[in-house]
Each structure stands twice: as structure tokens, then as C-alpha cells.
Amino acid sequence: MTAAKKPPRFVFLLNRAQKVLQRWIETRPQAWDGISSAQAGLLFLLASRDDPATVGDIAKGLQVAPAAVTNLSKRMQAAHLIERVDDDADGRVTRVRLTAQGQDASRQAHAVLQDLNARLTTGFTPDELDVVARWLAQVAELERDLPGG
């Protein structure tokens, strides 16, 4: 008689994986050229847009408070990765866009993450990866249960 197999401890595994990924990303200074993972997220968001973004757009896209975007953007502006520009339609609104240096940093960070994604997906079939992606999307849906979600 064999013992019943225990189900995977998904919360533990997900937390552990997130911590390892965060450490992996943060220990690649040559790839990030001194930028944090939060800054990389803002670079990617701005690089994906055709037009400059407002602080509100960025906060929504990164799922953080506008105050966090303001502080992050100040550091990135000082590092010459982004710049603030006036809104063409409304002079009261300030938008944020990548500088040439920010575009280079975004491309460099994107290349590193492509390599990481290749490592993470090696040995899995497209169908298996679809299941993982669907499961992670389901986990993200827990946000609807949060206050203000």
C-alpha cells in the first residue's frame, strides 16, 4: 500500500520562485547598469507606449500608488533615464517619456529577460506553458478580492 501523494504547496513554491527571480534579476548589475527592478518595470512600460505617460497611467500600469511613481520617476530623471514633458493638449498635465539613455537601458534589460524566459521555459511543451500561464493569471485574479481591487 502506497501513501497518498501530497499536493504541491503552491503558495510556498510561488513565494520561493518570486524571491529567487528577484535575486536573480538584482544580481545582474551588468545587465541593469545600476537600475532597480522597479525602474526596469517603468522603462518597459514607457517603451511599450507610443506616447508619453502621465503619473496616473504609470501607477495603473505598474499597480502602485501615484506617490511611488513620483519618487521613482525623480530618481530615474536624475539618472537621465526619463524626462518630463508638458502635455500637448493640457498644459497643467506633465507626462513622462524615455530618454535615449532610457531606451538603451530598456533594450538591454529586455534582452536579459528574454534570456531568463528562455531558461524558464526550457523543457516544457507549449501546452504545459499555457497551463502555467493560465494558472498564474488565475493567481493574479485574486487582486479582485483585495480592498479597492
N, C-alpha and C positions, 0 to 999 in steps of 0.2 A: 504494500500500500504506500503510495507516494503522497507526500504532503502537498497541499494546495499551494499553487504559486501565488505569492503576494503581488498585488497590483503595484505598478510603478508609483513612486512618491513624486507626483508631478510638480507640486509646489516646491518641494526641496530641489528637484532637478532643474526647474526653471530658474529659481533664485541662484543656484550654483552656476548655471550656464551664463546667466546675466553678469555675475561677478567676474567670471573668467573672461568673458568677452570684453568687459570694461577694462580689466587689467591688460588684456592683450592689446587693445587699442591704445591705451595710455602708455604702454611700454614701447611704442614705435615712434620715438621722437623724430627720427629721420623722415618719417612719412608725414608727420603732422607739423613739422617745423615750428614747434613751440605752441601750437594751438591745442585747446582742450577739446574733448569730445562734444561739449556743449557748443563751442564755437564752430566745430565741424558741422554740427546739425544746422546751424544758422547759415553757414556757407552753402550747404546742399540745398536748403530751402530757397535761398536767393538765386542760386544757379539754375534752379528748376523753373524760375519765373521769367516771363518776357518783360516785365516791368518792375520798377522798384516797389518795395512793400512798406506798408505802414507798420508801426509797432503792434497794433492790434492784429494785423494779418499774420505777423510773425508769431505773436503769442498764441494765436489759434492754431497755427501750423505746427508749432513745437509743443503745444499743450502745456504752456507755462503761463504764469502771471505776467501782465504787461510790465510790471516793475522789474521782473527778472530780465526781460528783453532789453529794457533801458540800460540796466547795469552791464549786461553782456555786450550790448552794442557800443557802449562807451569804451570798453576795453578793446574791442575789435577796431573801433575807429582810431584809437591811439596807436594800434599796431598796423594801421594803414590797410586793413583788410576790407573795410566797408567805408562808405561815406554817406552823409546825409544830404538829401536834395529836397528842394521845395517841390510840392505837388503842383503840376501844371494847371489843374482845374481849381484848386483851393489853396490859396496862399497861407492859410492857417495850418495846413497839414504838412508834416515833414515825412519824407519817405527814406528808405534805406536801400542802397544798392552796393554790389560788389565793386571794388576797385580792381585794377589789373592784377595787383598782388593777390587780392582775394580770389579772383578767378583762377590764378595759378595754384593757390593753396587748395581750392576746391577740387581741381582736376587731380592733383597729387593725392589728396585724401580719398577721392573716388577710386583711383587705381588700387590703392591699398585695400579698400573694402571689397573691390572686385576679386582680388586675390583671396581675401578671407572668405568670401562667399563661395569661391571655388573649393577651398579646403573644407568648408562646412557641408557642402553638397556631394563631395566625392563618395562614391559607393552607394548612393541612393538612386532609385529609379525616379523618373518624373512623377509617377503615380504616388510613390512614397512622399516625395517632396510636396505634392499637392495636399496630402493628408496633414503633414506638418504645418504647412501654411494655413490650412483651414482651421487646425487646432489653435494656432497662435492668434488667428483672427478672432476665434471664439473667446479666447482668454481676454483679448483687448475689449471685447464687448462688455466685460464686467464693469467697464467705466460707466456704463449707463446706470448702474446701481449705486454709484457714488453720489454724494450730495452735490448738486449742481451739474450732474452728468447727463 
